[in-house]
């Protein structure tokens, strides 16, 4: 994991655009400019994100007020990678650096301030939210005069070398009266104070960077890549709905250069055209897994596993035992009691060996295969077989023993005889 660090104010200037709700004046873009060392930040509302707009704001709001920075760091947005910004940096002798594509963490200083800015402006009442541009200077002054967690000092103090005078100081009567003295003594005291503050800020920034790296390394699960290894690159070209689109593109890339110690940016190029190099972060790369012939799945075997066929080929002693003179099927009469032993002896046959599905193992040679005999018909031995106890479903009292329909019923017979007028 790399770090964007500076050792003094105005050494590295990080810039980025953020978008908010349109104001009543039509402003919706904000150009954020942050000094990496002191964390001093300016945010200027703009109407668009064009390169000409960004260049004008940089020159008017930062270069003419705080001086020319040594380096400008930004993402790969078109407004920052344009020819106009390149000519501006060349004119002032500024070094231009950029993040890797689709990796906003490379400009974490501006991204973190954007979140803080959104949180502060969210506290405005609904009636003032459309007028956030007029409240932006107040938010910036409160941020720049508050001690920063990373440096331990306020951005205002590290940028200008003196503590800011706040409105609360006037209310509490804490405004210090100017002390008489010459300019030389004040310069000596000012330099000593800044030297102590800068050394303390550098040490705290180093500790904060190590803390972020430790937290980052605990979550990283990607193995390092080697030079010459083939990789896939994350594909961000789809637009609109692409939930089932492939995460990685179809082109294979080759690793040309590893990152420095503690870094995560690799130099890659297409395997077919090594001249088109590009720098990308490790989280966007995936190693290509070479296909081996051992586990390949052939067309004749959909699962690539022949163990089932090998097991079946070794079962040559499995055969069916069928008697040469199969017994005739036995029909059990309705009034004949069922004898389970007779049926079992008929099923077993003379060998007396039966396995699942009629397959047995024996040392004798099997006889000729014959078709199975006709199934044995099962007959019920109940005396009321085929008779319904209440065929018309007439109501009857509970507890009455059910009787068959054709059982003798004297009442029913007498009634039946009464209605025979022809007798």
Secondary structure per residue as TSV (DSSP state, phi and psi in degrees):
chain	resnum	aa	ss	phi	psi
A	1	X	-	360.0	125.3
A	2	X	-	-88.2	164.3
A	3	X	-	-131.2	142.0
A	4	X	-	-100.0	97.4
A	5	X	-	-120.9	157.1
A	6	X	-	-139.0	158.4
A	7	X	S	-109.7	-7.8
A	8	X	S	-156.6	164.7
A	9	X	T	-65.0	149.8
A	10	X	T	61.8	25.8
A	11	X	S	-88.2	-43.5
A	12	X	E	-130.4	124.0
A	13	X	E	-111.7	117.6
A	14	X	E	-97.5	131.8
A	15	X	E	-127.9	151.9
A	16	X	E	-165.8	154.2
A	17	X	E	-102.7	141.8
A	18	X	E	-133.6	150.6
A	19	X	E	-114.2	138.7
A	20	X	-	-125.5	-178.0
A	21	X	-	-67.1	142.7
A	22	X	-	-61.0	139.1
A	23	X	-	-86.5	176.6
A	24	X	T	-66.4	-17.2
A	25	X	T	-96.3	1.1
A	26	X	S	86.7	13.4
A	27	X	-	-91.8	131.2
A	28	X	-	-140.6	-6.6
A	29	X	E	-110.5	147.8
A	30	X	E	-133.6	123.6
A	31	X	E	-91.9	115.4
A	32	X	E	-98.2	128.4
A	33	X	E	-125.3	120.7
A	34	X	E	-128.3	129.7
A	35	X	E	-79.1	123.4
A	36	X	T	-66.6	-35.1
A	37	X	T	-77.6	-56.3
A	38	X	T	-85.0	-13.0
A	39	X	-	67.6	13.1
A	40	X	-	-68.4	132.3
A	41	X	E	-131.8	140.6
A	42	X	E	-122.2	143.5
A	43	X	E	-133.2	118.4
A	44	X	E	-116.1	122.5
A	45	X	E	-69.4	140.8
A	46	X	E	-136.9	163.1
A	47	X	S	-87.3	-21.2
A	48	X	-	-150.3	-178.2
A	49	X	-	-119.2	31.1
A	50	X	-	-71.6	159.7
A	51	X	H	-65.8	-36.5
A	52	X	H	-64.2	-37.6
A	53	X	H	-65.9	-44.1
A	54	X	H	-63.4	-40.2
A	55	X	H	-65.3	-41.6
A	56	X	H	-63.9	-41.9
A	57	X	H	-66.7	-40.3
A	58	X	I	-61.9	-45.7
A	59	X	I	-70.6	-45.2
A	60	X	I	-76.7	-39.9
A	61	X	I	-95.7	-22.0
A	62	X	I	-119.0	-51.6
A	63	X	I	-62.4	-43.7
A	64	X	H	-78.9	-13.4
A	65	X	H	-105.4	-37.5
A	66	X	H	-119.9	-5.7
A	67	X	-	103.4	177.0
A	68	X	-	-88.5	124.2
A	69	X	-	-74.8	159.6
A	70	X	S	-74.8	-37.5
A	71	X	E	-144.2	144.7
A	72	X	E	-114.8	128.4
A	73	X	E	-118.2	132.8
A	74	X	E	-152.1	176.5
A	75	X	-	-83.4	-171.2
A	76	X	S	-97.7	36.0
A	77	X	-	-66.8	152.1
A	78	X	T	-63.8	-29.9
A	79	X	T	-71.2	-23.2
A	80	X	T	-100.1	-16.6
A	81	X	S	-104.6	12.8
A	82	X	S	-75.4	168.1
A	83	X	H	-67.4	-31.1
A	84	X	H	-64.2	-43.7
A	85	X	H	-67.4	-36.3
A	86	X	H	-63.9	-41.9
A	87	X	H	-67.2	-35.2
A	88	X	H	-65.1	-43.4
A	89	X	H	-66.7	-36.8
A	90	X	H	-68.0	-35.1
A	91	X	H	-67.0	-41.1
A	92	X	H	-95.2	1.6
A	93	X	T	69.2	39.6
A	94	X	-	-101.4	136.2
A	95	X	E	-82.1	135.5
A	96	X	E	-111.3	125.4
A	97	X	E	-124.2	160.1
A	98	X	E	-142.9	161.7
A	99	X	-	-83.7	168.6
A	100	X	-	-74.2	155.1
A	101	X	T	-65.2	143.3
A	102	X	T	56.4	38.7
A	103	X	-	-140.6	79.9
A	104	X	G	-65.0	-18.7
A	105	X	G	-64.8	-17.1
A	106	X	G	-67.1	-19.7
A	107	X	G	-119.0	54.4
A	108	X	H	-65.3	-26.4
A	109	X	H	-63.9	-47.4
A	110	X	H	-71.1	-38.2
A	111	X	H	-63.4	-37.9
A	112	X	H	-69.6	-38.3
A	113	X	H	-68.0	-34.6
A	114	X	H	-58.3	-42.1
A	115	X	H	-65.5	-40.4
A	116	X	H	-64.7	-40.4
A	117	X	H	-63.4	-42.5
A	118	X	H	-63.8	-39.9
A	119	X	H	-65.1	-39.4
A	120	X	H	-70.7	-42.1
A	121	X	H	-71.4	-21.5
A	122	X	T	-68.4	-19.8
A	123	X	T	-77.9	-6.3
A	124	X	S	-67.1	147.6
A	125	X	-	-67.2	157.9
A	126	X	G	-55.8	-31.1
A	127	X	G	-72.0	-17.9
A	128	X	G	-106.3	-2.9
A	129	X	G	-67.6	-29.3
A	130	X	G	-80.0	-0.6
A	131	X	G	-124.4	36.0
A	132	X	H	-67.2	-22.8
A	133	X	H	-64.8	-32.8
A	134	X	H	-76.5	-21.3
A	135	X	H	-90.1	-9.3
A	136	X	H	-62.7	-41.8
A	137	X	H	-60.5	-36.5
A	138	X	H	-66.1	-41.1
A	139	X	H	-64.6	-41.4
A	140	X	H	-66.0	-39.4
A	141	X	H	-67.0	-39.3
A	142	X	H	-65.4	-36.7
A	143	X	H	-71.0	-44.1
A	144	X	H	-72.1	-21.1
A	145	X	T	-99.4	6.7
A	146	X	S	-100.6	133.3
A	147	X	B	-56.9	133.2
A	148	X	-	-86.4	145.4
A	149	X	T	-67.0	-35.6
A	150	X	T	-73.7	-39.9
A	151	X	T	-97.3	-23.6
A	152	X	S	81.9	-6.4
A	153	X	S	-123.2	163.2
A	154	X	B	-77.0	145.1
A	155	X	H	-56.8	-32.6
A	156	X	H	-63.5	-42.3
A	157	X	H	-68.3	-43.8
A	158	X	H	-69.7	-25.1
A	159	X	H	-83.9	-38.9
A	160	X	H	-113.7	-9.5
A	161	X	S	80.3	14.6
A	162	X	S	-151.1	155.4
A	163	X	-	-75.0	143.5
A	164	X	-	-75.5	153.5
A	165	X	-	-96.5	114.9
A	166	X	-	-99.3	156.3
A	167	X	H	-59.8	-30.5
A	168	X	H	-69.2	-25.7
A	169	X	H	-66.2	-36.0
A	170	X	H	-70.2	-35.9
A	171	X	H	-69.4	-35.0
A	172	X	H	-93.2	-2.4
A	173	X	T	71.3	34.0
A	174	X	-	-103.0	17.6
A	175	X	-	-78.3	123.7
A	176	X	-	-82.3	139.0
A	177	X	-	-78.4	142.3
A	178	X	-	-62.7	138.2
A	179	X	-	-96.1	136.7
A	180	X	-	-68.9	142.8
A	181	X	-	171.1	172.5
A	182	X	-	-94.6	171.7
A	183	X	H	-69.5	-35.7
A	184	X	H	-63.5	-44.3
A	185	X	H	-63.7	-39.1
A	186	X	H	-65.9	-37.8
A	187	X	H	-66.3	-41.9
A	188	X	H	-63.4	-44.9
A	189	X	H	-66.3	-38.7
A	190	X	H	-65.9	-42.1
A	191	X	H	-64.5	-41.5
A	192	X	H	-65.3	-40.4
A	193	X	H	-65.7	-41.7
A	194	X	H	-68.8	-35.6
A	195	X	H	-62.7	-43.9
A	196	X	H	-65.7	-41.2
A	197	X	H	-67.4	-40.4
A	198	X	H	-68.1	-40.7
A	199	X	H	-63.3	-42.0
A	200	X	H	-65.9	-37.8
A	201	X	H	-67.1	-40.5
A	202	X	H	-62.3	-43.3
A	203	X	H	-65.0	-41.7
A	204	X	H	-67.7	-37.3
A	205	X	H	-64.6	-37.6
A	206	X	H	-65.6	-42.9
A	207	X	H	-65.1	-40.9
A	208	X	H	-64.6	-37.2
A	209	X	H	-65.4	-41.5
A	210	X	H	-65.3	-36.7
A	211	X	H	-65.7	-41.0
A	212	X	H	-65.7	-39.0
A	213	X	H	-65.7	-40.9
A	214	X	H	-63.3	-41.9
A	215	X	H	-67.0	-36.5
A	216	X	H	-68.9	-41.5
A	217	X	H	-67.5	-25.8
A	218	X	H	-69.5	-24.3
A	219	X	H	-101.1	-12.6
A	220	X	-	-75.1	129.8
A	221	X	-	-122.5	9.3
A	222	X	-	-90.2	133.1
A	223	X	-	-77.8	148.1
A	224	X	-	-66.0	151.1
A	225	X	-	-102.1	155.1
A	226	X	-	-109.8	158.8
A	227	X	T	-66.1	132.2
A	228	X	T	93.1	-7.8
A	229	X	-	-77.9	143.4
A	230	X	E	-87.8	140.0
A	231	X	E	-139.5	161.0
A	232	X	E	-100.7	148.8
A	233	X	E	-112.5	136.4
A	234	X	E	-60.0	136.1
A	235	X	-	-102.7	117.9
A	236	X	-	-113.1	13.5
A	237	X	-	-74.3	-30.2
A	238	X	-	-62.1	143.5
A	239	X	-	-122.5	156.3
A	240	X	S	77.4	-143.8
A	241	X	-	-80.1	120.6
A	242	X	-	-146.6	44.2
A	243	X	T	-68.6	-31.4
A	244	X	T	-104.6	12.4
A	245	X	S	-75.7	150.4
A	246	X	-	-62.2	137.1
A	247	X	S	-71.4	-31.0
A	248	X	E	-116.8	147.7
A	249	X	E	-73.4	168.3
A	250	X	E	-80.9	-9.0
A	251	X	E	-87.5	133.4
A	252	X	E	-88.4	135.8
A	253	X	E	-113.2	158.1
A	254	X	E	-119.6	133.8
A	255	X	E	-75.9	121.8
A	256	X	E	-101.0	-29.6
A	257	X	E	-150.0	135.8
A	258	X	-	-84.3	157.6
A	259	X	-	-73.6	163.4
A	260	X	-	-69.3	172.9
A	261	X	T	-60.6	125.6
A	262	X	T	84.8	-3.8
A	263	X	-	-91.6	174.5
A	264	X	-	-141.7	16.3
A	265	X	E	-103.9	122.5
A	266	X	E	-108.4	148.6
A	267	X	E	-100.1	119.4
A	268	X	E	-127.7	167.4
A	269	X	E	-155.9	152.4
A	270	X	E	-56.9	141.7
A	271	X	T	-62.9	-25.6
A	272	X	T	-91.1	-11.9
A	273	X	E	-147.9	89.5
A	274	X	E	-74.7	-4.3
A	275	X	E	-79.6	-22.9
A	276	X	E	-90.1	80.3
A	277	X	E	-86.0	155.4
A	278	X	E	-156.3	151.9
A	279	X	E	-104.9	125.0
A	280	X	E	-135.6	157.9
A	281	X	E	-79.9	157.9
A	282	X	G	-65.2	-29.5
A	283	X	G	-69.8	-13.9
A	284	X	G	-95.0	1.6
A	285	X	E	-113.1	149.3
A	286	X	E	-139.1	128.1
A	287	X	E	-66.2	141.2
A	288	X	-	-80.2	126.8
A	289	X	-	-90.9	117.6
A	290	X	-	-71.7	138.5
A	291	X	-	-82.4	131.8
A	292	X	-	-104.2	150.3
A	293	X	S	-77.4	-18.1
A	294	X	T	-65.8	-43.6
A	295	X	T	-97.9	16.4
A	296	X	-	-68.6	147.4
A	297	X	-	-98.7	117.7
A	298	X	-	-79.5	163.7
A	299	X	S	-70.9	-28.7
A	300	X	S	-80.1	-15.5
A	301	X	-	-126.5	105.0
A	302	X	T	-66.7	-19.9
A	303	X	T	-111.1	-5.6
A	304	X	S	65.5	26.9
A	305	X	-	-135.4	117.5
A	306	X	-	-107.0	18.1
A	307	X	H	-66.9	-33.6
A	308	X	H	-65.4	-40.3
A	309	X	H	-68.7	-36.6
A	310	X	H	-65.8	-39.4
A	311	X	H	-66.3	-41.2
A	312	X	H	-69.7	-31.5
A	313	X	H	-70.1	-22.8
A	314	X	T	-86.6	-4.7
A	315	X	-	-94.2	56.9
A	316	X	T	-80.3	-17.0
A	317	X	T	-91.9	12.9
A	318	X	-	-94.1	120.5
A	319	X	E	-149.6	173.2
A	320	X	E	-101.3	131.7
A	321	X	-	-94.5	116.6
A	322	X	-	-126.8	132.3
A	323	X	-	-68.1	144.8
A	324	X	S	-68.5	-30.4
A	325	X	S	-120.3	85.0
A	326	X	-	-65.8	139.7
A	327	X	-	-68.2	150.7
A	328	X	-	-69.3	147.6
A	329	X	-	-63.9	140.8
A	330	X	-	-102.1	129.0
A	331	X	-	-103.6	124.5
A	332	X	-	-91.3	124.1
A	333	X	-	-76.1	163.7
A	334	X	T	-68.4	-36.2
A	335	X	T	-93.7	5.7
A	336	X	S	-98.7	127.7
A	337	X	-	-65.4	143.7
A	338	X	-	-81.7	129.8
A	339	X	-	-111.2	108.3
A	340	X	H	-68.2	-30.5
A	341	X	H	-65.7	-38.3
A	342	X	H	-64.8	-44.3
A	343	X	H	-66.0	-37.8
A	344	X	H	-65.1	-40.2
A	345	X	H	-67.8	-32.5
A	346	X	H	-70.0	-38.2
A	347	X	H	-69.2	-38.5
A	348	X	H	-68.6	-39.1
A	349	X	T	79.3	-171.8
A	350	X	T	-72.3	-24.7
A	351	X	T	-74.4	-33.3
A	352	X	-	73.9	16.9
A	353	X	-	-124.3	124.8
A	354	X	-	-138.2	137.2
A	355	X	-	-122.0	-176.6
A	356	X	G	-61.4	129.8
A	357	X	G	73.7	15.1
A	358	X	G	78.4	18.9
A	359	X	E	-106.5	129.3
A	360	X	E	-130.1	161.5
A	361	X	-	-115.9	128.0
A	362	X	-	-153.6	159.7
A	363	X	S	-83.1	-14.2
A	364	X	S	-78.4	153.9
A	365	X	-	-75.2	141.1
A	366	X	-	-73.8	147.6
A	367	X	-	-77.8	179.4
A	368	X	-	-64.9	140.9
A	369	X	-	-73.9	130.2
A	370	X	-	-125.3	155.4
A	371	X	-	-67.9	151.0
A	372	X	-	-66.8	148.4
A	373	X	-	-71.0	164.9
A	374	X	-	-64.0	143.2
A	375	X	-	-64.3	146.9
A	376	X	-	-75.9	128.2
A	377	X	-	-78.9	133.5
A	378	X	-	-96.9	129.8
A	379	X	-	-117.6	139.9
A	380	X	-	-76.2	143.8
A	381	X	-	-105.4	10.8
A	382	X	-	-74.8	145.2
A	383	X	T	-71.2	-23.1
A	384	X	T	-103.4	25.5
A	385	X	T	-61.9	131.4
A	386	X	T	79.1	7.5
A	387	X	-	-115.9	137.7
A	388	X	-	-98.7	135.1
A	389	X	T	-72.8	-25.0
A	390	X	T	-150.8	73.6
A	391	X	T	-64.5	-31.9
A	392	X	T	-94.7	1.1
A	393	X	-	55.9	50.1
A	394	X	-	-80.5	149.0
A	395	X	-	-68.5	143.3
A	396	X	-	-147.2	152.3
A	397	X	-	-67.4	151.6
A	398	X	T	-68.9	146.6
A	399	X	T	87.7	-7.7
A	400	X	-	-76.3	136.2
A	401	X	-	-70.6	131.6
A	402	X	-	-67.1	141.2
A	403	X	-	-122.3	150.4
A	404	X	-	-71.0	160.7
A	405	X	T	-66.8	-37.9
A	406	X	T	-93.6	17.3
A	407	X	S	-77.6	149.7
A	408	X	-	-64.5	124.1
A	409	X	-	-129.0	105.4
A	410	X	H	-62.9	-33.4
A	411	X	H	-68.3	-44.2
A	412	X	H	-66.3	-35.8
A	413	X	H	-68.1	-40.3
A	414	X	H	-66.6	-39.9
A	415	X	H	-66.9	-36.3
A	416	X	H	-65.9	-34.3
A	417	X	H	-73.0	-33.5
A	418	X	H	-62.8	-30.8
A	419	X	T	-98.6	51.1
A	420	X	-	-127.7	79.7
A	421	X	T	-67.7	-18.6
A	422	X	T	-83.4	-8.3
A	423	X	-	-80.3	360.0
